[in-house]
Amino acid sequence: FIDGGTMVSPTVYARRCLSYLMNDMPQEALEDAMQAQVVSPEWPTAFYLQATCLFSLGMENDAQETLKDGTNIEAKKHKN
């Protein structure tokens, strides 16, 4: 579905990302979270998933920055 569908949905990557996280595969989860962001760059959930993955990988500073990015995007959406 991911490669063969006519329209790629970021939720497909998000669901697989969560599955990877639950199976202690944070690097694979991060790759899917990043793909979700590529598909939908203004979707804060993609940033939140990336932050979770980065925390799991011990990359706290990067995770904090990514979390801020997601929060800023969400705040902009709520202003409009």
Residue, then its C-alpha position, 0 to 999 in steps of 0.5 A: f500500500i505504501d509504495g503502490g497506492t495512488m496517494v500516500s497517507p502520512t497516517v500509514y507511516a505513523r501507524r507503522c512508526l508506532s508499531y516499530l516503537m512498540n517493538d523496540m525498533p526506534q531507528e526504523a520508527l524514526e525513518d517512518a516518522m520522517q517519511a510522514q513529515v515528507v508526505s505532510p510537512e505541516w502535520p505536527t503529529a509527524f514531529y511528535l513521533q520523531a521526537t518520541c523516536l529521538f528520545s528512544l535513541g537517546m538524542e534528547n537535544d534533537a528530540q526537544e528541538t523537534l518537539k518545539d517545531g511540532t508545537n509551533i506548527e500546531a500553534k500556527k494552525h490554531k491561530n488561523 
